[in-house]
Amino acid sequence: MENTNSKRIRFFLAAGLIVVVCIAGIVLVNQHEKARTEEQREAISEVIPDIDERDMEYLMSRNIYAAYGQVQKNQDLMAILDSASEGFEEKHLYHPDGPIFGHGVNYLDCIEIYLHEEFPVTDETTDEIYQVIESHARPPGTNDTPVIFIRAGLINLDGT
């Protein structure tokens, strides 16, 4: 009888320990996600200082990986991006050799660079891409060209 009670106690202790570990893991994941969301908000606010809440929510609904620069008046972002495209090609930054599969200028006056979600990307990768863009800015190298990097999957147009 004593042996059976001892086994039950050990079982309940082990089950309780597993529950505590699971709850602690969930709390840590939630804290990490909350911190990441706050970092994204801060990064977007630095790039677009006058952003309103609706536009912030729109950007937060996307998988923002990094943000650089700051929105300025009288920047010809399309010209900068068109000029930088050649540098992307030279450095093999376009998919399938590199992470970039699309780019454009959004309505908030930021360049958006779309990075393939399955391609390994680090801060060094986004730094390299940003330096290509900045080298084509006017004046070059001022580090104020607004760029938002977004992780996304490729769009499959043939339905397979």
Secondary structure, 3 states (H helix, E strand, C coil): CHHHHHHHHHHHHHHHHHHHHHHHHHHHHHHHHHHHHHHHHHHHHHHCCCCCHHHHHHHHCCCEEEEECCCCCCCCHHHHHHHHHHHHHHCCCECCCCCEEEEEECCCCCEEEEEECCCCCCHHHHHHHHHHHHCCCCCCCCCCCCEEEEEECCCCCCCC
